[in-house]
């Protein structure tokens, strides 16, 4: 079927002008003159037979037609850009590049990846763990799974899961012969393990956590070894070296198999959450769409509509 499409240059000019509400800023983005933007917009208006802007003394006002026209055009241009970028880069049709924190990769993602491999043997996952925020486009990353509270302007972001916190330790410590853990006050007799990034992650930090649960009395929460990697802290906890503020996503498997226990439950909601982050239009790539669908299946959640 023959498509009846407007001139692409005119569409780009309108989309930029409508986003910025300015011919001047649109011209700067597209590296042309404001008059060129105006001419292209006029061409599109004539093609549509509808007005898109009201020219005012102090700028532009979009019409109702333009308000409805802008979102699908922006999404379409994002998809064209993403598809073009992948074609120009000669992207490997088999490899899916995923990045996440090392702790999440070790404790949640890697133990489950064999199920994705079984469903999609045609896709090879390359997992890269970075604690820093990654520039997806510059570093050629398909999908990022990030933990925190920050925004990701200009990217496609979906919340995967909230996280819940609780006191976590080995079963041997809970049933310690001299100092069993039956209440928060009993933590005074045990080593507290610290996540060195906890101060920027709210109640993961022991002082904040104990204040929330009302268990700070008599517990010197300032003492104890500190770990720069949550995975190392979990290994120390598994070995019975102490007690930690456990994060549900990282300890769910250890709690299920009984290697760790949460004597008071996982009841404190963390300020941060896990998000799925992609470039705009990335879901046009079947590999990325398949990985996204699998993640939601693992979480027993419906796949969000885009």
C-alpha angles and dihedrals in degrees: 000000000000113000120226101214131169120236108289094220090054091048091052091049093050094045093052094044092048093049093049097033084223137093089205095056091042089053091052091051094049095038095237134108124277089242089057090053090049092050092049092049091049089051091053092047090053091047091051096038088225134102115246101182140030108218108224130184091251102036143302134318119198119229123231088258091056092047090057094040098051105067098053091043092052091050092048092051090049090053092048090050093049094047091047093049092052092047092050092048092052089232115209105252092214104044124085113190114210129177130193141144114295091239093054091043093052100040104034116009105041096049088056102040093090088070091055090048090053093052096041110029088160091068124073112203117213108197118201120183118208130166090200125077109265127221097230096199098042093045096041096239119159101196135013125194106201133185121209145059103275124117124241104210115200094018133100106253131183127179109236102182145339118234131230128203136212144151107284130185143142118288089245092062093049089055096037110161095231103022113026116181109245100140139013091263089065089068087078087078095052138069114259115218115213133208104219090214092052096102091066092044101060118224094017083084111090098231093051093043094051090047090054095049094040095240103116098104112112095358117116096211093175094075129079141070120304126218128201091202123052090211091062091048091052090051090053090049092050088052090056095248094134151310126292141188096254124213113220097226092052100044103033094103094045090050092049094051093044098243088120132025134204103211094189098033131247097285109141116088113223120230091230128066138190117261134189108225126192140158115267110274093017093127089071084077107087092214093057093044090051093050091048092051090049093051091055090047090054089051091047090236131132115256107253119241113247 
